[in-house]
Amino acid sequence: MSHPTSPIRETGSAAAQVAALIARARAAQAEFERWPQARVDEATLACGWAIMKPANNRALAETAVRDTGLGDVADKITKNHRKTLGLLRDLAGVRTVGVIAEYPERGVTEIARPVGVVAAITPSTNPGATPANQIINAVKCRNAIILAPSPKGYSTCAQLLAFTHAELAKVGAPEHLVQVLPAPVTKEATHELMRQADLVAATGSQANIRAAYSSGTPAIGVGMGNVVSIVDASADLGDAARKIALSKTFDHATSCSSENSLVLLEAVYDAALAALTTAGGALLDAAEKAQLQKFMFPHGRLSPAATAQSAGRIAALAGLQREAVRQARFLMVEESGSGAQHPFSGEKLSPVLAVYRARDFDEAMRLTAAIYDYQGKGHSVSLHSRDAAQAMRLALELPVARVIVNQAHCIATGGSFDNGLPFSLSMGCGTWGRNSFSDNMHWRHFLNITRIARVIPERVPAEDEIFGAFFAKHGR
């Protein structure tokens, strides 16, 4: 069976081009749907090896950085490997064919069914790892998938497609199970793909997420990141600083899960800043902050020139001359407000942190809530503390889907080998972030479930069994 090493190019309107891709995908998926679990699992592993194979991984990372200008090659290699290995660990032994659950006491049997053809909208910040993640989840659930990468990420995605086709050929998978829109990827073609597919899985710009939810096709799209990390007075400051530094500098902060603001309790403010400086940070003075803001936020909007660049490059482009700043791993600016008039309070996608001082934990929560009212509501919050009750307060009171405790946030929030969250590069933000789900996007989102319901012994409760306590307290 031959497998193309480059996307098939079509002529004609976007609707016709996409319809041709969809037709091929449906034919491939109809064949693949009949495969038994063992063969489906082989195909899933083939898709995983397509990105984890060391030579492929390096080529993808190098292409991504060269063609997008975003991130760091070594970190992308780590991300491609680690995220894929973790996902495959999560999927090992998971049944996605036939009966997947039995509930005899309820007379219910659950049967896994594919959703059909998935349209995957993927970003330039993770042009290898995110498409691979979506491909693996889709294939594990016996779906076909068509990728719509960002223009900058297209070359990486096309290269990944070639590697994937080569590995799928080894297991005899249908030729068009995994496809990509032809270059150049246009908004019109992407919107057509969303409209004609059976499910849209969207990661990237909020414009694409809104388009996915407005496409008329069922969609799982993610919210905006703008993570706040609270450092409590009880925290191990050295450990917190090292983890924040690792998270903030990994892949030059391409991840939506990288910390964007730190809220430091007043009791440890100076000591926490000292620990962060030891970890490689540099605190700017007021004049340097103004200079950096002018470079990063011309006309009040984040400049692409600052996105996913090293701290040293950002400092150089901003004209910052102090040696400690130019040599820093990450930059820090003191901030007190939030909103459009305080642009450092928003998502920066760069190794730059806004630092806030809070009198106590109550004020830390108020500052965090105000930041999320501006950007990032629903995503997650980071906490460095020895007080377990504070994590519970954050989970009960803040509009966030995840509370990440004493971990490097961007490493942990998308699943880690030392926490129980599903490995993913796409985090749902619930209704707070205008999303349809609040979980890490994972295999269950790529599956339909058919339920068989059988007759069981009837049990009709007495009225008092249901209302007894209510009647006793309030009367009938």
C-alpha positions in Angstrom: 0.0 0.0 0.0 1.5 3.4 -1.0 1.4 6.3 1.4 1.9 9.9 0.2 4.8 11.7 1.7 3.3 15.1 1.0 -0.3 16.4 1.1 -2.5 15.8 -1.9 -3.2 19.1 -3.6 -6.5 19.8 -5.1 -7.8 22.4 -7.5 -11.1 24.3 -7.3 -13.0 25.9 -4.5 -12.2 25.4 -0.8 -15.5 23.5 -0.4 -14.6 21.1 -3.2 -11.1 20.6 -2.0 -12.2 19.8 1.5 -15.0 17.6 0.3 -12.5 15.5 -1.6 -10.3 15.1 1.6 -13.4 14.3 3.6 -14.5 11.6 1.1 -11.1 9.9 1.3 -11.1 10.2 5.1 -14.6 8.6 5.3 -13.5 5.7 3.1 -10.4 5.1 5.2 -12.3 5.4 8.4 -15.0 3.0 7.3 -12.3 0.4 6.7 -10.4 1.1 9.9 -13.5 1.0 12.0 -13.7 -2.8 11.4 -10.2 -3.4 12.8 -10.0 -5.3 16.1 -8.5 -3.7 19.3 -5.1 -5.3 18.8 -4.6 -3.8 15.3 -6.0 -0.4 16.4 -3.4 -0.4 19.2 -0.7 -1.2 16.7 -1.8 1.7 14.5 -1.8 4.0 17.6 1.8 3.0 18.5 2.8 3.6 14.9 1.5 7.1 15.1 3.4 7.6 18.4 6.7 6.2 17.0 6.4 8.6 14.0 7.2 11.5 16.3 9.2 9.7 19.1 11.7 8.0 16.7 14.8 10.1 17.6 15.8 11.1 14.1 12.2 12.1 13.4 11.9 14.0 16.6 15.0 16.0 16.0 14.0 16.8 12.4 10.6 18.0 13.5 12.0 20.1 16.3 14.5 21.7 14.0 12.0 22.4 11.3 9.6 23.9 13.9 12.1 26.4 15.3 13.5 27.2 11.8 10.2 27.9 10.2 8.1 29.3 13.0 10.9 31.2 14.7 9.4 30.1 18.0 10.8 28.1 20.9 14.0 26.0 21.5 15.0 22.9 19.6 16.2 20.9 22.6 13.1 21.7 24.6 10.9 20.8 21.6 12.7 17.4 21.4 11.9 16.9 25.1 8.3 17.9 24.7 7.7 15.8 21.6 9.2 12.7 23.4 7.7 13.2 26.8 4.2 14.3 25.9 3.9 11.4 23.4 5.3 8.8 25.7 3.0 9.9 28.5 0.0 9.8 26.2 0.8 6.3 25.0 1.2 5.3 28.7 -2.3 6.7 29.4 -3.7 4.8 26.4 -2.0 1.4 27.1 -4.7 -1.2 27.8 -7.6 1.2 27.2 -10.4 -0.4 25.2 -11.9 1.6 22.4 -13.4 -1.3 20.4 -16.5 -3.1 21.2 -17.7 -3.4 24.8 -15.8 -1.1 27.1 -17.9 -1.3 30.3 -20.6 -3.5 31.9 -23.0 -2.4 34.7 -25.0 -5.5 35.6 -26.8 -3.8 38.5 -28.1 -1.1 36.1 -28.5 -3.4 33.1 -26.3 -1.2 31.0 -23.5 -2.2 28.6 -21.3 0.5 27.0 -19.9 0.1 23.5 -17.2 2.3 22.0 -18.0 3.9 18.6 -15.8 6.3 16.6 -16.9 9.9 16.0 -15.9 9.7 12.3 -13.7 12.3 10.7 -11.9 14.7 13.1 -10.8 18.2 12.0 -7.8 19.2 14.2 -6.9 22.8 14.3 -3.3 23.1 15.6 -1.0 26.1 16.5 2.4 27.3 15.5 3.7 27.2 19.1 3.6 23.4 19.1 3.5 22.4 15.5 4.7 18.8 16.1 3.6 17.8 19.5 0.0 19.0 19.3 -0.9 17.4 15.9 0.8 14.2 17.0 -1.3 14.2 20.2 -4.5 14.7 18.2 -3.6 12.0 15.7 -2.9 9.5 18.4 -6.1 10.1 20.2 -8.2 10.1 17.0 -6.6 6.9 15.7 -6.9 5.1 19.1 -10.7 5.7 18.8 -10.8 4.4 15.1 -11.3 7.9 13.6 -9.9 9.5 10.5 -8.3 12.9 11.1 -7.5 15.9 8.9 -5.1 18.5 10.2 -5.4 22.3 9.7 -2.1 23.7 10.9 -1.2 27.3 11.3 0.6 28.7 8.2 3.9 28.9 10.2 3.6 25.4 11.4 2.6 23.8 8.1 6.1 22.5 7.2 6.4 20.8 10.5 3.0 19.3 10.2 3.6 18.1 6.7 6.8 16.5 7.8 5.0 14.8 10.7 2.4 13.5 8.2 5.1 11.9 6.1 6.6 10.2 9.1 3.1 9.1 10.2 2.3 7.6 6.8 5.5 5.7 6.7 4.8 4.1 10.1 1.1 3.4 9.4 2.2 1.7 6.2 4.0 -0.9 8.3 0.8 -2.0 10.0 -1.3 -1.8 6.8 -3.5 1.1 7.8 -5.8 2.8 5.2 -3.9 5.3 3.1 -6.0 8.4 4.0 -6.6 7.8 7.7 -4.4 10.9 8.5 -4.4 13.9 6.1 -3.6 17.6 6.1 -5.2 20.5 4.3 -3.2 21.5 1.2 -0.9 24.5 1.4 -1.4 27.3 1.7 -3.9 26.8 4.5 -6.5 29.5 4.3 -9.2 30.6 6.7 -11.8 29.6 4.1 -10.4 26.0 3.8 -10.1 25.7 7.6 -13.7 26.9 8.1 -14.9 24.5 5.4 -13.1 21.6 7.1 -14.7 22.5 10.4 -18.1 22.6 8.7 -17.8 19.3 6.9 -16.1 17.2 9.6 -17.9 15.2 12.3 -15.9 16.7 15.2 -13.6 19.7 15.6 -10.7 19.6 18.0 -9.3 23.1 18.2 -6.1 24.4 19.9 -4.5 27.8 19.2 -5.8 31.3 18.7 -9.1 32.3 20.3 -10.3 33.3 16.9 -10.0 29.7 15.8 -11.6 28.5 18.9 -14.6 30.8 18.4 -14.8 29.7 14.8 -14.8 26.0 15.9 -17.7 26.6 18.3 -19.6 28.6 15.6 -19.0 26.0 12.8 -22.2 24.1 13.4 -20.1 20.9 14.0 -19.6 19.5 17.5 -16.4 21.1 18.9 -13.9 20.7 21.7 -11.9 23.9 21.8 -9.7 25.3 24.6 -9.4 28.5 26.4 -6.7 31.2 26.8 -3.8 30.7 29.1 -2.6 33.4 31.6 -1.5 31.4 34.5 -1.0 33.0 37.9 1.4 31.4 40.4 0.8 32.2 44.1 3.8 31.8 46.4 2.6 31.5 50.0 4.6 32.3 53.1 4.8 28.6 53.9 6.4 27.7 50.6 9.8 26.2 50.1 11.1 29.3 48.3 14.1 27.7 46.7 12.1 24.8 45.3 9.3 27.1 44.1 11.8 29.4 42.4 13.5 26.5 40.6 10.2 25.1 39.4 8.9 28.5 38.2 12.1 29.2 36.4 12.0 25.7 34.7 8.4 26.3 33.6 8.8 29.8 32.5 11.8 29.2 30.4 10.9 25.8 28.9 10.6 26.2 25.1 10.8 29.9 25.6 7.3 29.9 27.1 5.4 28.7 24.0 3.1 26.8 26.3 -0.3 28.4 27.3 0.5 26.8 30.7 3.6 28.8 31.5 3.3 31.2 34.4 2.6 34.7 33.4 2.2 36.4 36.8 3.5 35.7 40.3 1.7 36.7 43.4 4.1 36.7 46.3 3.0 37.0 49.9 4.4 40.1 51.6 6.0 38.1 54.4 8.3 36.4 51.8 8.3 38.9 49.0 12.0 39.9 49.2 13.2 36.4 49.9 11.1 35.0 47.0 12.6 37.6 44.6 16.1 36.7 45.8 15.4 33.0 45.2 14.0 33.8 41.7 17.1 35.9 41.0 19.3 32.9 42.0 17.2 30.7 39.7 18.1 33.0 36.8 15.6 35.8 36.9 16.3 39.5 36.6 14.0 42.2 38.1 13.8 45.3 35.9 13.6 48.8 37.3 10.9 51.2 36.4 12.7 52.7 33.4 13.6 49.2 32.1 10.0 48.0 32.6 8.7 51.0 30.5 11.3 50.3 27.8 10.3 46.6 27.7 6.6 47.4 27.6 7.2 49.8 24.6 8.8 46.9 22.8 6.5 44.1 23.8 3.2 45.9 23.6 3.2 48.4 20.7 -0.3 49.9 20.4 -1.3 47.9 23.5 -1.0 44.5 21.8 1.6 41.8 22.3 4.2 42.0 19.5 5.0 38.8 17.6 8.6 39.8 17.8 8.6 39.0 21.5 6.7 35.7 21.3 8.6 32.6 22.3 12.0 34.2 22.2 14.8 33.8 24.8 15.0 36.4 27.5 18.4 37.5 26.2 17.0 38.1 22.7 14.0 40.0 24.1 16.3 42.2 26.2 18.4 42.9 23.2 15.5 43.8 21.0 14.1 46.0 23.7 17.4 47.8 24.0 18.0 46.8 27.6 21.7 47.3 28.4 22.2 46.1 31.9 24.4 43.0 31.8 22.4 41.1 34.5 19.3 41.6 32.4 20.9 40.5 29.1 22.2 37.4 30.7 19.0 36.4 32.6 17.0 33.3 31.9 13.8 35.2 32.5 12.7 38.8 33.1 10.5 40.1 35.9 8.6 43.3 36.2 6.7 44.5 39.3 3.0 45.1 38.7 0.1 46.1 40.8 -2.9 46.4 38.5 -4.6 44.3 35.8 -6.4 44.9 32.6 -5.6 46.6 29.3 -3.9 49.5 31.0 -1.5 47.0 32.6 -0.4 44.9 29.6 2.0 42.8 31.7 -1.0 41.4 33.5 -2.0 39.5 30.4 -0.6 36.4 28.5 2.9 37.1 27.3 4.0 33.8 25.6 7.6 34.8 26.5 10.0 34.4 29.5 8.6 37.5 31.2 6.8 37.5 34.5 4.7 40.1 36.2 5.3 40.1 40.0 2.6 41.2 42.5 2.8 41.8 46.2 -0.1 40.5 48.4 -0.6 41.3 52.1 -2.1 37.9 52.8 -3.7 35.0 51.1 -7.0 36.7 50.8 -5.5 39.5 48.8 -3.5 37.0 46.7 -6.8 35.4 45.7 -8.3 38.8 44.9 -5.4 39.8 42.7 -5.5 36.5 40.9 -9.2 36.8 40.3 -8.8 40.3 38.9 -6.1 39.0 36.5 -8.3 36.2 35.3 -11.2 38.7 34.8 -8.9 40.3 32.3 -7.4 37.1 30.7 -7.1 33.4 31.4 -10.3 32.6 33.2 -11.0 28.9 33.5 -7.5 27.6 32.7 -5.5 26.9 35.9 -3.7 28.4 38.8 -0.4 27.5 40.4 0.2 27.3 44.1 3.5 26.9 46.1 2.5 26.2 49.7 2.7 23.7 52.5 -0.9 24.5 53.4 -3.3 22.0 51.8 -6.3 24.1 52.8 -5.2 26.8 50.5 -5.4 24.6 47.4 -8.9 23.6 48.4 -9.9 27.3 48.7 -8.5 28.1 45.2 -10.4 25.1 43.8 -13.7 26.1 45.5 -13.5 29.9 44.8 -11.5 30.7 41.7 -12.8 30.2 38.2 -10.2 27.6 37.2 -10.3 24.0 36.0 -7.0 23.0 37.6 -5.0 23.9 40.7 -1.4 22.8 40.3 0.3 22.4 43.7 4.1 22.6 44.2 4.9 21.7 40.6 6.5 23.3 37.5 3.2 24.5 36.0 3.7 24.1 32.3 5.2 20.6 32.9 2.4 19.5 35.2 -0.8 20.9 33.9 -0.8 18.9 30.7 -0.2 15.7 32.6 3.1 14.5 34.2 4.6 11.2 35.2 4.2 12.3 38.9 0.6 13.5 38.8 -2.6 12.0 37.7 -3.8 14.4 35.0 -4.1 13.1 31.4 -1.2 13.8 29.2 -2.4 16.5 26.7 -1.3 19.7 25.0 -4.9 21.1 25.0 -6.6 22.2 28.2 -10.3 22.8 28.4 -11.3 25.8 30.5 -15.0 25.1 31.1 -17.7 27.6 30.8 -15.5 30.2 32.5 -13.3 30.1 29.4 -16.3 29.7 27.0 -15.4 26.0 26.4 -17.6 23.0 26.3 -15.4 21.0 28.7 -13.0 21.6 31.6 -10.8 18.5 31.3 -7.5 17.9 29.6 -8.4 16.9 26.1 -7.9 13.2 25.9 -9.2 10.0 24.2 -12.7 10.0 25.6 -13.4 13.2 23.7 -12.8 11.4 20.5 -15.3 8.6 21.1 -19.1 8.0 20.9 -20.6 5.6 23.3 -23.6 3.5 22.5 -25.5 2.1 25.6 -27.6 -1.1 25.7 -30.3 -0.8 28.4 -31.9 -4.0 29.7 -34.8 -4.6 32.0 -33.8 -4.8 35.7 -36.0 -5.3 38.8 -38.2 -2.3 39.2 -37.6 -0.1 42.3 -40.0 2.7 42.8 -39.1 4.7 46.0 -41.8 5.7 48.5 -42.6 9.4 48.6 -41.2 9.7 52.2 -37.9 8.0 51.1 -37.3 11.0 48.8 -38.9 13.9 50.8 -38.8 12.6 54.4 -36.0 14.9 55.6 -37.4 17.8 53.6 -40.9 17.3 55.1 -39.5 17.0 58.6 -37.8 20.4 58.2 -40.2 22.4 56.1 -43.5 20.5 56.3 -45.5 19.3 53.3 
